[in-house]
Amino acid sequence: MNEAVYFDVHFKINQGKLETFKEIAEAMIAATRQETGARGYEWHISDDGTECRLLETYANEAAVTAHISGKAVQEFLPKLLQVSSISGFEVYGYPGSPAARILSARGARIFRRWNGIAS
């Protein structure tokens, strides 16, 4: 069974803060790159520079827990939220009870895997 957990985070970037947003995102990418179980961490910015979509993939519940307790979330996310806001947050797959509580408190909607084909 595929235990992977996916995040789809939507950011609204504050006016005039795109370059600062990118600098903080680069630090988050570097920190996440060091995490065991982080399989994907893709940042997509709209053509007008006002919105970003962050697509994250984690191997399993343990990888999600490591990420939310790690440097990217604990140190850099608060800085990112000084120049942007979260306008949407969805989690696909089950991140585990402790992580689900933390993510829900951040506004995440959690969708448990029901059916399908995954490798």
Backbone as ProteinMPNN parsed JSONL, in Angstrom:
{"seq_chain_A": "MNEAVYFDVHFKINQGKLETFKEIAEAMIAATRQETGARGYEWHISDDGTECRLLETYANEAAVTAHISGKAVQEFLPKLLQVSSISGFEVYGYPGSPAARILSARGARIFRRWNGIAS", "coords_chain_A": {"N_chain_A": [[0.837, -1.191, 0.0], [0.456, 2.237, -0.725], [1.875, 4.588, 1.273], [2.379, 7.215, 1.117], [2.206, 10.756, 1.703], [0.722, 13.744, 0.742], [1.019, 17.257, 0.31], [-0.707, 20.204, -0.542], [-0.202, 23.393, -0.711], [-1.346, 26.685, -0.661], [-0.239, 29.891, -1.237], [-0.623, 33.374, -0.722], [1.099, 36.01, -1.854], [2.47, 38.842, -0.323], [2.189, 42.2, -1.518], [4.943, 43.465, -3.285], [6.756, 41.797, -2.041], [7.839, 39.567, -3.241], [10.558, 38.842, -3.882], [11.724, 38.558, -1.335], [10.088, 36.529, -0.366], [10.878, 34.452, -2.103], [13.576, 34.142, -1.3], [13.315, 33.19, 1.331], [11.908, 30.86, 0.791], [13.89, 29.446, -0.598], [15.636, 28.862, 1.513], [13.98, 27.178, 2.961], [13.734, 25.077, 1.166], [16.373, 24.114, 1.116], [16.601, 23.204, 3.772], [14.579, 21.243, 3.853], [15.522, 19.471, 1.968], [17.391, 18.053, 3.4], [15.936, 16.319, 4.951], [14.977, 13.051, 5.836], [12.876, 11.027, 3.948], [11.485, 13.032, 2.679], [10.15, 13.429, -0.337], [9.371, 15.054, -2.436], [9.267, 18.535, -3.198], [8.024, 21.071, -4.361], [7.886, 24.291, -5.681], [5.72, 26.612, -7.092], [5.174, 29.519, -8.844], [2.877, 32.075, -9.653], [2.43, 33.794, -12.813], [2.145, 36.544, -12.412], [3.336, 36.891, -9.992], [2.002, 36.934, -7.55], [0.932, 34.768, -6.267], [1.566, 31.494, -4.924], [2.076, 28.018, -5.256], [2.744, 25.275, -3.324], [3.838, 22.108, -3.613], [4.091, 19.196, -1.918], [5.642, 16.097, -1.091], [5.709, 13.304, 0.946], [7.202, 10.369, 2.289], [5.853, 8.878, 4.246], [3.97, 8.734, 7.372], [5.915, 9.191, 9.385], [7.809, 10.724, 8.033], [6.343, 13.026, 7.542], [5.939, 13.94, 10.161], [8.614, 14.426, 10.872], [9.138, 16.532, 9.128], [7.327, 18.611, 9.912], [8.282, 19.125, 12.417], [10.754, 19.999, 11.912], [13.421, 22.227, 10.739], [12.578, 23.716, 8.453], [9.828, 24.173, 8.801], [9.605, 24.996, 11.514], [11.481, 27.107, 11.848], [11.658, 28.636, 9.407], [9.076, 28.84, 8.191], [7.476, 30.626, 9.848], [8.779, 33.038, 9.179], [8.256, 33.169, 6.45], [5.541, 33.561, 6.538], [5.393, 36.169, 7.28], [5.599, 37.604, 5.014], [3.684, 36.658, 3.393], [0.555, 34.857, 3.084], [-1.319, 31.948, 4.016], [-3.562, 30.685, 1.782], [-4.921, 28.459, 1.168], [-4.948, 24.975, 1.943], [-4.353, 21.686, 1.584], [-4.242, 18.266, 2.453], [-3.318, 15.118, 1.354], [-3.832, 11.754, 1.883], [-3.016, 9.992, 4.918], [-1.604, 11.705, 7.575], [-1.011, 10.854, 10.147], [-2.106, 10.879, 13.577], [-1.025, 12.879, 15.536], [0.272, 14.714, 13.774], [-1.871, 15.346, 12.107], [-3.514, 16.844, 13.803], [-1.911, 19.118, 14.236], [-1.588, 20.086, 11.6], [-4.27, 20.556, 10.895], [-4.85, 22.62, 12.643], [-3.455, 24.62, 11.392], [-5.1, 25.126, 9.355], [-5.388, 23.176, 7.44], [-7.105, 20.957, 5.27], [-7.859, 17.617, 5.464], [-7.634, 14.807, 3.448], [-8.33, 11.535, 3.334], [-6.873, 8.718, 1.787], [-8.882, 6.897, -0.357], [-9.287, 5.113, -2.549], [-7.824, 3.715, -5.528], [-4.998, 3.74, -7.797], [-1.697, 3.39, -7.021], [1.845, 3.657, -6.819]], "CA_chain_A": [[0.0, 0.0, 0.0], [1.168, 3.521, -0.792], [1.712, 5.351, 2.505], [2.809, 8.592, 0.859], [1.331, 11.855, 2.103], [0.937, 14.88, -0.152], [0.497, 18.56, 0.724], [-0.919, 21.232, -1.568], [-0.312, 24.618, 0.08], [-1.534, 27.871, -1.494], [0.204, 31.126, -0.591], [-0.86, 34.694, -1.311], [2.327, 36.762, -1.564], [2.216, 40.261, -0.082], [2.665, 43.085, -2.574], [6.319, 43.923, -3.164], [7.538, 40.884, -1.202], [8.159, 38.353, -3.979], [11.968, 38.453, -3.755], [11.913, 38.08, 0.036], [9.402, 35.24, -0.339], [11.748, 33.485, -2.778], [14.764, 33.909, -0.482], [12.913, 32.33, 2.445], [11.582, 29.563, 0.192], [15.167, 28.776, -0.873], [16.113, 28.325, 2.792], [13.098, 26.058, 3.284], [14.103, 23.986, 0.26], [17.647, 23.565, 1.603], [16.328, 22.465, 5.005], [13.773, 20.067, 3.529], [16.391, 18.557, 1.221], [18.128, 17.252, 4.388], [15.009, 15.463, 5.692], [14.726, 11.696, 5.356], [11.464, 10.797, 3.639], [10.935, 14.115, 1.856], [10.3, 12.944, -1.714], [9.134, 16.135, -3.386], [9.052, 19.837, -2.56], [7.989, 21.888, -5.576], [7.311, 25.626, -5.547], [5.226, 27.13, -8.375], [4.743, 30.912, -8.655], [2.055, 32.592, -10.751], [3.124, 34.73, -13.708], [2.136, 37.91, -11.88], [4.111, 36.912, -8.748], [1.167, 37.199, -6.377], [0.511, 33.524, -5.646], [2.485, 30.363, -5.007], [1.59, 26.702, -4.864], [3.804, 24.396, -2.845], [3.435, 20.709, -3.674], [5.021, 18.441, -1.097], [5.403, 14.662, -1.022], [6.437, 12.65, 2.027], [7.144, 8.919, 2.165], [4.938, 8.267, 5.206], [3.657, 9.549, 8.548], [7.155, 9.582, 10.075], [8.427, 11.809, 7.262], [5.528, 14.233, 7.797], [6.267, 14.382, 11.519], [9.96, 14.998, 10.821], [9.086, 17.823, 8.433], [6.658, 19.669, 10.68], [9.09, 19.451, 13.596], [12.072, 20.383, 11.428], [13.829, 23.62, 10.557], [11.797, 24.4, 7.416], [8.543, 24.607, 9.367], [9.764, 25.675, 12.8], [12.261, 28.346, 11.752], [11.457, 29.451, 8.207], [7.667, 29.122, 7.882], [7.034, 31.889, 10.452], [9.324, 34.151, 8.392], [7.518, 33.198, 5.184], [4.198, 34.098, 6.81], [5.488, 37.619, 7.453], [5.539, 38.204, 3.676], [2.63, 35.977, 2.649], [-0.441, 34.189, 3.92], [-1.815, 30.698, 3.454], [-4.927, 30.878, 1.286], [-5.502, 27.131, 1.009], [-4.029, 23.942, 2.393], [-4.966, 20.365, 1.547], [-3.36, 17.132, 2.7], [-3.85, 13.896, 0.759], [-3.232, 10.646, 2.604], [-3.131, 10.238, 6.35], [-0.308, 12.094, 8.141], [-0.896, 10.41, 11.528], [-2.927, 11.697, 14.483], [-0.406, 14.115, 16.034], [0.483, 15.644, 12.662], [-3.187, 15.797, 11.634], [-3.965, 17.925, 14.698], [-1.088, 20.305, 13.964], [-1.918, 20.575, 10.258], [-5.634, 21.094, 10.934], [-4.773, 23.913, 13.33], [-2.931, 25.557, 10.385], [-6.138, 25.31, 8.342], [-5.362, 22.115, 6.425], [-8.194, 19.98, 5.114], [-7.212, 16.33, 5.261], [-8.388, 13.86, 2.638], [-7.739, 10.2, 3.43], [-6.914, 7.918, 0.553], [-10.01, 5.978, -0.396], [-9.148, 4.067, -3.545], [-7.068, 4.146, -6.685], [-3.787, 3.025, -8.151], [-0.499, 4.143, -6.644], [3.009, 2.782, -6.692]], "C_chain_A": [[0.877, 1.247, 0.0], [0.864, 4.317, 0.473], [2.052, 6.816, 2.319], [1.731, 9.589, 1.287], [1.723, 13.063, 1.262], [0.32, 16.133, 0.453], [0.337, 19.423, -0.526], [-1.205, 22.52, -0.805], [-0.374, 25.813, -0.871], [-1.125, 29.099, -0.68], [-0.237, 32.331, -1.402], [0.338, 35.536, -0.877], [2.005, 38.244, -1.41], [2.85, 41.111, -1.18], [4.081, 43.569, -2.279], [7.234, 42.987, -2.384], [7.97, 39.603, -1.917], [9.61, 37.917, -3.78], [12.277, 37.936, -2.353], [11.278, 36.705, 0.2], [10.298, 34.155, -0.944], [12.984, 33.149, -1.951], [14.445, 32.963, 0.681], [12.581, 30.932, 1.931], [12.851, 28.771, -0.118], [15.735, 28.152, 0.401], [15.272, 27.12, 3.219], [13.435, 24.841, 2.421], [15.392, 23.317, 0.753], [17.429, 22.729, 2.863], [15.571, 21.176, 4.715], [14.596, 19.029, 2.777], [17.151, 17.62, 2.175], [17.246, 16.251, 5.131], [14.862, 14.091, 5.036], [13.225, 11.555, 5.099], [10.787, 11.923, 2.895], [11.202, 13.739, 0.403], [10.134, 14.043, -2.76], [8.794, 17.408, -2.647], [9.128, 20.869, -3.669], [7.235, 23.195, -5.35], [6.949, 26.144, -6.944], [4.649, 28.524, -8.136], [3.979, 31.379, -9.888], [2.842, 33.611, -11.57], [3.178, 36.146, -13.157], [2.839, 38.022, -10.521], [3.308, 37.158, -7.492], [0.739, 35.934, -5.637], [1.569, 32.45, -5.838], [1.732, 29.102, -4.602], [2.805, 25.872, -4.488], [3.246, 22.983, -2.815], [4.5, 19.882, -2.976], [4.641, 16.964, -1.101], [6.306, 14.068, 0.048], [6.195, 11.152, 1.972], [6.07, 8.288, 3.053], [4.705, 9.226, 6.37], [4.916, 10.05, 9.255], [7.837, 10.739, 9.353], [7.655, 13.116, 7.448], [5.879, 14.799, 9.171], [7.647, 15.027, 11.557], [9.939, 16.374, 10.173], [8.468, 18.909, 9.309], [7.394, 20.009, 11.973], [10.485, 19.932, 13.21], [12.239, 21.875, 11.199], [12.973, 24.375, 9.54], [10.506, 24.968, 7.994], [8.746, 25.442, 10.626], [10.481, 27.018, 12.709], [11.835, 29.234, 10.579], [9.999, 29.749, 7.866], [7.169, 30.396, 8.573], [7.555, 33.118, 9.695], [8.578, 34.299, 7.071], [6.142, 33.831, 5.383], [4.214, 35.579, 7.183], [5.372, 38.34, 6.115], [4.473, 37.549, 2.795], [1.598, 35.441, 3.636], [-0.864, 32.898, 3.222], [-3.268, 30.91, 3.054], [-5.634, 29.551, 1.02], [-4.475, 26.088, 1.409], [-4.778, 22.619, 2.418], [-3.894, 19.302, 1.728], [-4.056, 15.901, 2.141], [-3.091, 12.712, 1.329], [-3.281, 10.976, 4.082], [-1.771, 10.525, 6.975], [-0.049, 11.573, 9.551], [-1.621, 11.374, 12.446], [-2.247, 12.961, 14.993], [-0.22, 15.155, 14.928], [-0.847, 16.186, 12.15], [-3.711, 16.942, 12.498], [-3.212, 19.224, 14.403], [-1.465, 20.922, 12.62], [-3.317, 21.186, 10.215], [-5.664, 22.46, 11.611], [-4.232, 24.999, 12.411], [-3.929, 25.767, 9.243], [-6.179, 24.232, 7.278], [-6.645, 21.299, 6.457], [-7.529, 18.671, 4.747], [-8.162, 15.388, 4.527], [-7.678, 12.515, 2.723], [-7.883, 9.475, 2.104], [-8.072, 6.941, 0.662], [-9.745, 4.808, -1.326], [-8.267, 4.584, -4.674], [-5.861, 3.273, -6.934], [-2.601, 3.927, -7.802], [0.653, 3.171, -6.544], [3.958, 3.324, -5.652]], "O_chain_A": [[1.917, 1.287, 0.657], [-0.287, 4.681, 0.715], [2.015, 7.584, 3.281], [0.533, 9.31, 1.24], [2.905, 13.362, 1.095], [-0.764, 16.084, 1.034], [1.154, 19.366, -1.445], [-2.314, 22.72, -0.309], [0.449, 25.936, -1.778], [-1.614, 29.311, 0.43], [-0.221, 32.3, -2.632], [0.562, 35.748, 0.315], [1.345, 38.833, -2.266], [3.915, 40.779, -1.702], [4.381, 44.022, -1.174], [8.375, 43.346, -2.094], [8.419, 38.656, -1.271], [9.867, 36.738, -3.535], [13.023, 36.968, -2.206], [11.857, 35.82, 0.829], [10.455, 33.077, -0.371], [13.398, 31.99, -1.906], [15.214, 32.047, 0.974], [12.931, 29.935, 2.562], [12.884, 27.556, 0.077], [16.257, 27.038, 0.369], [15.799, 26.157, 3.774], [13.42, 23.708, 2.904], [15.479, 22.09, 0.798], [18.017, 21.657, 3.001], [15.893, 20.128, 5.276], [14.378, 17.828, 2.943], [17.512, 16.509, 1.787], [17.763, 15.414, 5.871], [14.648, 13.991, 3.828], [12.407, 11.925, 5.941], [9.624, 11.793, 2.512], [12.352, 13.731, -0.037], [10.702, 13.958, -3.849], [8.127, 17.386, -1.613], [10.177, 21.473, -3.892], [6.095, 23.199, -4.887], [7.772, 26.114, -7.859], [3.741, 28.692, -7.322], [4.382, 31.113, -11.021], [3.798, 34.213, -11.081], [4.141, 36.872, -13.402], [2.933, 39.113, -9.959], [3.867, 37.552, -6.468], [0.241, 36.008, -4.514], [2.359, 32.49, -6.781], [0.869, 29.124, -3.724], [3.771, 25.781, -5.245], [2.298, 22.693, -2.085], [5.66, 19.867, -3.385], [3.459, 16.621, -1.114], [7.515, 14.299, 0.056], [5.093, 10.714, 1.641], [5.45, 7.294, 2.676], [5.169, 10.366, 6.363], [4.974, 11.205, 9.675], [8.384, 11.635, 9.995], [8.254, 14.19, 7.506], [6.09, 16.002, 9.316], [7.833, 16.06, 12.201], [10.642, 17.282, 10.616], [9.023, 20.001, 9.433], [7.158, 21.065, 12.561], [11.304, 20.236, 14.078], [11.329, 22.671, 11.431], [12.673, 25.552, 9.742], [10.138, 26.107, 7.709], [8.118, 26.489, 10.781], [10.125, 27.961, 13.415], [11.671, 30.443, 10.742], [9.708, 30.806, 7.306], [6.485, 31.191, 7.927], [6.852, 34.122, 9.583], [8.302, 35.413, 6.626], [5.641, 34.543, 4.513], [3.156, 36.178, 7.381], [5.084, 39.536, 6.071], [4.37, 37.846, 1.605], [1.75, 35.56, 4.852], [-0.775, 32.777, 2.0], [-4.104, 31.269, 3.884], [-6.819, 29.533, 0.685], [-3.273, 26.29, 1.235], [-5.728, 22.451, 3.183], [-2.78, 19.428, 1.219], [-5.233, 15.664, 2.413], [-1.862, 12.664, 1.272], [-3.556, 12.115, 4.459], [-0.875, 9.683, 6.916], [1.022, 11.821, 10.105], [-1.741, 12.559, 12.134], [-2.837, 14.037, 14.896], [-0.519, 16.334, 15.12], [-0.941, 17.361, 11.796], [-4.287, 17.899, 11.98], [-3.813, 20.296, 14.33], [-1.64, 22.136, 12.515], [-3.526, 22.215, 9.574], [-6.412, 23.348, 11.203], [-4.514, 26.178, 12.621], [-3.648, 26.489, 8.286], [-6.926, 24.353, 6.307], [-7.191, 20.996, 7.518], [-6.721, 18.62, 3.819], [-9.314, 15.198, 4.917], [-6.555, 12.37, 2.241], [-8.886, 9.608, 1.402], [-8.214, 6.243, 1.666], [-9.947, 3.652, -0.955], [-8.0, 5.783, -4.751], [-5.722, 2.198, -6.351], [-2.525, 5.075, -8.238], [0.462, 1.998, -6.222], [5.003, 2.724, -5.399]]}, "name": "protein", "num_of_chains": 1, "seq": "MNEAVYFDVHFKINQGKLETFKEIAEAMIAATRQETGARGYEWHISDDGTECRLLETYANEAAVTAHISGKAVQEFLPKLLQVSSISGFEVYGYPGSPAARILSARGARIFRRWNGIAS"}
